[in-house]
Amino acid sequence: MKRDWEPSKERSRWEPDPLTKASEAFPDYYEAYYHVGVVETRLGHKNEARRAFQRAIDLSGGRYAWAEFGFGYLLYLEEKPEEAVTIIAGGWKRTRVHPLVI
């Protein structure tokens, strides 16, 4: 049974979602790309999520650790734990967020 709050695996290609609109309207807004990556990850669209997280990392000049955490999580889901740890550790060095808060 699907609950109302669960993301749907189906996506309308006719109308972009608000985060995609935001990232298109403000192409340098790296936080929007991070959130697009989160949504794409939840929907199981790993390639799109990877592109969004990488775009957030690139736009932020590597200063937005959350995008690195998201990218690392994707690597973990792809059963690449060593790569995941490397990416996440890089983000961890740039933030003071406690890992249990993530």
Stockholm file with secondary structure:
# STOCKHOLM 1.0

chainA/1-102         MKRDWEPSKERSRWEPDPLTKASEAFPDYYEAYYHVGVVETRLGHKNEARRAFQRAIDLSGGRYAWAEFGFGYLLYLEEKPEEAVTIIAGGWKRTRVHPLVI
#=GR chainA/1-102 SS CCCTTSCCSCCCSSSCCHHHHHHHHSTTCHHHHHHHHHHHHHHTCHHHHHHHHHHHHHHTTTCCHHHHHHHHHHHHHTTCHHHHHHHHHHHHHTCCCCGGGC
#=GC SS_cons         CCCTTSCCSCCCSSSCCHHHHHHHHSTTCHHHHHHHHHHHHHHTCHHHHHHHHHHHHHHTTTCCHHHHHHHHHHHHHTTCHHHHHHHHHHHHHTCCCCGGGC
//
